[in-house]
Amino acid sequence: MLDSLLAFREQRMLQRLSEAMRGAYPVHAPGTSPITKLVAMVVVISELLGALFFGYPQTPRGQAINLDEWELVWSDEFDGESLDISKWKSCYGNIPRRGGFWDDDQSFVQDGNLIIRTEYKENGRMGSGWYTGAIETKGLFEQQYGYFEVSCICPGGVGLWAAFWMMSDGVFATPDGTANDGGEIDIFESFFYNQGRSHDAISSAVHFDGYGDAHQSVLVGHYKGRNIYTEYNTYGLEWNENELIFYVNGVETDRLTGKWVPHVAEYLLLSVEVAGQVKNINGAEVPVLDPNNNIEDNDMSIFPLDFKVDYVRVYQRKDAIA
Ligand SMILES: [Ca+2]
């Protein structure tokens, strides 16, 4: 009954609350004193209640990824002079996107990082407005299952939406009620700058069966990073034939099973979107996506603002390769 009424995230909160009260979540180190255990339990339970009732982000408390079990099979360290076009291509070309424009000139390599730069341009190639960018590996690199990780610094401004995600054309195939034939896997999305307790958090989600009437999606959760606008954090996905397991800084946040798990190769995307309302883009009024998340609420002196990506690394399980 509860299962049918509650979203995935709420079900998970209740499950974890029950585990925390039994002392089973998080797992305590052997020999921890009773007082330490009690304090840890109170901290965990308060955080879960805040997440359940107020949507506050949680601290990742799951298993740690063990990279010794994985073989690096593809990566970009962004150490070259320019974007490696054998690995990346423009995502959809130069187009209007949400409250701004995706423009290929906004993505470039500098000092060992991929930079996706957001700025206001009076005389951009598509007119005046907010310019940012997106790149993808579609047709250049696609993989089914593995461990996928980005290390990055998110752009710290209101109304900016940086993401590391995966896609397959199967997302748009005839709806079958599952992600079997492809899903949009949002390994992380960052859109909580200056949003109270969520400020330093990211979101993970999965979508499938297109974006129309048959669309299904799940919010995996909101999870805390560590100074995500000034320090490098890693966001990872372990994808096997049974599960999608999400990680922040190498610690599991949550996992999905069943219909949410794709079983086709997918490609990678790195993008920034302007999530707020922007008026008069080529004469069109862009609708408000979130009145509390408007790029025009920023002090203009923070721009240009960069999404800095130190690396993207892709692994396969060693036992799957052997
Ligand atoms: Ca499907």
Residues whose N, C-alpha, C, O or C-beta is under 5 A from the ligand:
A	BS01	CA	G170 T174 P175 D176 G177 T178 A179 N180 D181 G182 F208 D209
